[in-house]
Amino acid sequence: MPRTSKSSEYISNGVAVSPSVPSAGENCKIVYDGLLSKSGATHLFAHIGFGNDWNNSADYEMKKITTGFEVSVPITNADTLNICFKDCADNWDNNSGKNYSFDIAQ
């Protein structure tokens, strides 16, 4: 069964990835203009993990751009890319506890 993009599900929350279905071994650009960005955050971090257990989780500082924040992250060999966002005041955007999850092409 081919992988499908979940990007359209998260556009209304201000979250997008490029490519829309990231591939293992490549980089993926994450763009965020969601709740934290719109609430005036000046520094944001993308908290990234892979698979059901959030393996190899790490925080990536995002760069401020005109339309929010962006960062490029390496994609490991897993089935899912999981993302949530936090600001310097430790406020989180985790999609109401569901996080932002994207399928990874192998």
C-alpha positions in Angstrom: 0.0 0.0 0.0 1.5 3.4 -0.9 2.3 5.9 1.7 0.0 8.9 1.8 0.6 12.5 2.8 -0.9 13.8 6.0 0.2 17.3 5.3 -3.2 18.6 4.3 -4.6 17.5 7.7 -2.2 19.8 9.5 -2.2 22.9 7.2 -5.0 24.5 9.3 -2.7 24.2 12.4 0.1 25.9 10.5 2.3 22.8 10.1 3.8 21.6 6.8 6.6 19.3 5.7 8.5 19.2 2.4 8.5 16.7 0.7 5.0 15.9 1.8 6.0 12.2 2.3 9.6 12.3 3.5 12.1 9.6 2.5 14.5 7.8 4.9 18.0 9.0 4.5 17.1 12.4 3.2 16.4 15.8 4.8 12.9 17.1 5.4 11.9 20.8 5.7 9.4 21.6 8.5 7.5 24.9 8.4 5.5 26.0 11.4 3.2 29.0 11.6 0.8 27.6 14.3 -0.5 28.6 17.7 2.9 29.4 19.3 4.1 31.4 16.3 0.9 33.4 16.2 1.1 34.0 20.0 4.3 35.9 19.5 7.0 33.3 20.2 10.4 34.6 19.1 12.3 31.3 19.4 10.8 27.9 18.6 12.0 24.3 18.7 10.7 21.3 16.8 10.8 18.2 19.0 11.3 15.3 16.6 11.1 11.5 17.1 10.7 8.4 14.9 8.3 5.5 15.1 5.8 4.7 17.8 8.3 5.1 20.6 9.7 8.5 19.4 13.1 6.9 18.8 16.2 9.2 18.4 14.2 12.1 19.7 15.9 15.5 19.6 15.1 19.2 19.7 15.9 21.3 16.6 16.0 25.1 16.9 13.9 26.6 14.2 14.8 29.7 12.1 12.4 32.7 12.1 11.1 33.4 8.6 8.5 35.8 7.2 5.7 33.2 7.5 6.6 31.6 10.8 9.6 29.3 11.5 11.4 26.5 9.6 14.0 23.9 10.1 15.5 21.0 8.0 16.0 17.7 9.8 17.5 14.3 8.8 15.0 11.5 8.3 16.0 8.1 9.8 14.9 4.7 8.6 11.6 4.5 10.4 7.9 4.4 9.4 6.8 7.6 11.0 8.1 11.1 11.6 6.6 12.6 14.8 6.8 16.3 15.6 5.6 18.7 18.3 6.7 22.3 18.9 7.8 24.3 22.0 8.8 27.8 22.7 11.4 29.2 25.2 8.7 29.5 27.9 8.0 25.8 27.7 4.6 26.2 26.0 3.9 23.3 23.7 1.9 22.7 20.5 1.3 19.0 20.3 -1.9 19.0 18.3 -4.0 18.5 21.4 -2.0 15.5 22.5 -2.0 13.8 19.1 1.2 15.3 17.9 2.0 15.8 14.2 2.8 12.5 12.5 3.9 11.9 8.9 4.6 8.7 7.1 8.1 8.1 5.9 8.8 6.5 2.4 11.4 3.7 2.5 
